[in-house]
């Protein structure tokens, strides 16, 4: 038998089945199929245990209304009311109405039709009314095998067990629906925050790249153009036997070079800012800004601790910037590949050496070397330019660990 046939005959793993069920539950057909199946079950139950016309009406209305529980969540009030009506008239709670009432109250909590406390209070009052109807019927007609209730027996707490059971049932289903709604809202908010943070990081990376290109252009072109202007102007003074046309030509060369320098400065300013605005004067980030970087990580739901070992020593700008970028990239990788994991950032100042250690307690590199993407390459390149090194991989206690050493 081939490997393909073996794979087809293999039973899916439990997590695969759960994913398939979640996808099926998210389809528009799910409430219609489940509502129709529940109605068919109710018809079979009514055929085995016939009831009064009011009971049949209540059971079928309860099950049929569940088909609209997603498109019109407020129909849950009708579902629960029909279930309690059938129970009040018949005295026996059908299995179909139990399932329908749970689905209806779950939909009310899931879509937050009203506050959960108000929903449970209304359900408790409705359950008490049904319980009082049963007590009144027992008082008037009695029940086979049970004594007829007297007037004072109505206040016995044991008679109100129905109210307690029904209230707990509605409380559980409404609370479950509200909890699912809150979890999905939290997941959506976290995803939106993550998207905003990634957009900011991409914008910052683009700005940094533009600034690097601007510095390269300034170093390569601006110096040469300025030298042309200086030499052209000096030629008119150091060469006394120049003809008037030649002197005018050198002056034109110098003027053109100065104009080119002004235009180049304007273009470099645009390249640095990305707009036609003023060139930013904010300094490059340094280790002094790690506190703000950690606060940004926490603002999007990350958990991080920052530890500084040794006495803070001012380092050259290149070392400060490279160390900051290494920590920033490590925190970004932790958010992307280990969401919800706790991260620890440690900066150690040692004689002639700056040591950086960023570790999390997430799932680790999943057995794939350099699984955290191209960011590790950038870390290693930054460290190599300063004569240092970066190592990354599984931590000693699990998770992922990035260690950098920058000699100075």
HELIX and SHEET records of a PDB file:
HELIX    1   1 UNK A    3  UNK A    9  1                                   7    
HELIX    2   2 UNK A   14  UNK A   25  1                                  12    
HELIX    3   3 UNK A   29  UNK A   48  1                                  20    
HELIX    4   4 UNK A   53  UNK A   65  1                                  13    
HELIX    5   5 UNK A   66  UNK A   68  5                                   3    
HELIX    6   6 UNK A   75  UNK A   90  1                                  16    
HELIX    7   7 UNK A   95  UNK A  110  1                                  16    
HELIX    8   8 UNK A  116  UNK A  141  1                                  26    
HELIX    9   9 UNK A  151  UNK A  155  5                                   5    
HELIX   10  10 UNK A  157  UNK A  160  5                                   4    
HELIX   11  11 UNK A  161  UNK A  217  1                                  57    
HELIX   12  12 UNK A  218  UNK A  222  3                                   5    
HELIX   13  13 UNK A  223  UNK A  238  1                                  16    
HELIX   14  14 UNK A  244  UNK A  273  1                                  30    
HELIX   15  15 UNK A  287  UNK A  289  5                                   3    
HELIX   16  16 UNK A  290  UNK A  299  1                                  10    
HELIX   17  17 UNK A  317  UNK A  337  1                                  21    
HELIX   18  18 UNK A  375  UNK A  385  1                                  11    
SHEET    1   A 5 UNK A 303  UNK A 309  0                                        
SHEET    2   A 5 UNK A 342  UNK A 350  1                                        
SHEET    3   A 5 UNK A 353  UNK A 360 -1                                        
SHEET    4   A 5 UNK A 400  UNK A 407 -1                                        
SHEET    5   A 5 UNK A 389  UNK A 394 -1                                        
END                                                                             
